[in-house]
Amino acid sequence: MEFKAWDALRSNLFHLPVLSQVVRWRNVLLGCALLILPACELIDPELAIVSPIPTATLPPLALAVDIEEEAIIVPIPIDPPSFNAYLNDTGYEALIGELVYGALAEIGPDGNFYPELASELPTLANEGLTEDGLTVTWHLRPGMFWSDGEPFTSADVQFTWAALRDSGIWAPGFDLIEAIETPDPLTAIVHYREFYPNYLIQFGGYGTGVLPAHHCGDTDQMLLWECNFEPVSTGPFELAQWIPGVRLVFTPNPHYPVPERPLASQLVFDIESDADLRQRSLARGNAHLDLWPEESNLRRMEDSGTVDVRFTDPASFVLRLVFNLSEPGSDDPRAAHPVLSDVQLRQALRYAVDVGYLNAEVFNNRARLVATELFQLGCDIPPHIYNPGLASALLDDAGWVLTDPDDTIRRCQGCGTVEEGTPLVLESYTYVEFGDEMSEAHRLIEVMMADVGVKLERNEVEGGKLWNTWENDGIEVRGNFEINLWDDGYFGVDPTIHMTDLYDPRAIPSRDNPQAGLNVSRYRNPALIDLFDALHTPLPSNRRRALLCELAVTLDQDLPHVPLLALPDGYGISIDLQGVSPHIYDPVTWNAADWQLVRPLDN
């Protein structure tokens, strides 16, 4: 399979908020790997046929639109690749897709689900979910219309699934759907081949939703749809203008069902690649929202007096050390790593890292120290302890000692896994797209490891190399690393799918099954198989939490990963802009219908 999309994806994806790049890279790779098409490439319908003579006409949505004085201005660094967040994962298609594509259900800032285009949430209690978890019945809100006046019906739900299936596009959980019945315009019955724990956001989530059957085209042509660029809307806004490289302009959807919403008469996304210019525009009142600014600009915003800086709380992405427990480069994931397969060595390396210092020096104390990526569940996990003396004692006890006062690197002396005298040197990767903060964190961890006699050989590579497929020699999927540093997290409130992908012993990629999952640590604890199987059944929320906390305790003992810091997303918001409420479960535009400018004289 050729990855023709990489050049285009890099130009877009590398402008992501630094705190969420890794999960998107990994999802893009997984999605591309599962495509049945010859390449994972979104195609602008106007570019599908090459003309030798450029036309002089403007794109259909580049017609003149006056920008109102009360328009809300949001500068972004690049054009979104499309409105279809099922196809791309840069963050910007989700940002604008949230304005036009409603979801059957979403998650609010409090972490609770709420129905949007559906009239209620299907559950065991209301018989919307069968006891075996294989059938979900959605009842839609009556009287809903697309922005062009066409009715919103269950046919749109069925169409969304059929288009992903027929176009060979992978999206979470859709491959588990066997059929969707539409007995009437307001009922969609979804049949699964196995229980999908995140079924409530199956037709929703981070910028994705239900697509219009009447407007988009053939179900096997999703990559070529004009509606990817010219959508109709069930959201609060509709697209009025898109001048590539200049701006996107949105105006209220005349068929939006919420009375007196949206509050704003115009929402404008200006394309501005210069982060400093975006920050200055916000400080001067010429823009009203800056997404995911870097630390240096955040500090200037805080000092401006005209900008309110906010962070998502809780944070969803966790910076972590990722250990490879198998022999690097081995095709056999059962071949043990001579150092890292020993949990005592992994414990020593955890004690060697001063996480509080990392937070202060690199992240300006904005991150949260965590001992588990499931910290939001309140599991009983002891906090991380920095203790280089204990780290040294554990290394000594394992047979890795300092043998020469002039040699700062420990060597095997009775370790029993490698030749005597072998130095304790470990290769470590991170990805360059995160930016300076990741590089500095990686460097400080190298210093901390050196303080206990472990040499860390740092490498920084493009995410495309680190997380590429088996066929394309991906570093992690092939096990060609020892300790990596990156951030990852899960969307929504149920981490079952995410945790299964990372830690289920059946999710270890191999030559025979390169798409088994993302357990690149090659962590094999057979006791977890029954636990993961139980998590993939319908469970009361308290039972699910208990099982997830049991998993968190096991991971804290086994340490295939070492969670370090939960990293929030930051936003700069003009003091004139009211209603913005960023959270981790949806793009910041989730409640754009409630945004409005309130100038000082208006108060």
Order of alpha helices (4+ residues) and beta strands (2+ residues): alpha-alpha-beta-alpha-beta-beta-beta-alpha-beta-beta-alpha-beta-beta-beta-alpha-beta-alpha-beta-beta-alpha-alpha-beta-alpha-beta-beta-beta-alpha-beta-alpha-beta-alpha-alpha-alpha-beta-beta-beta-beta
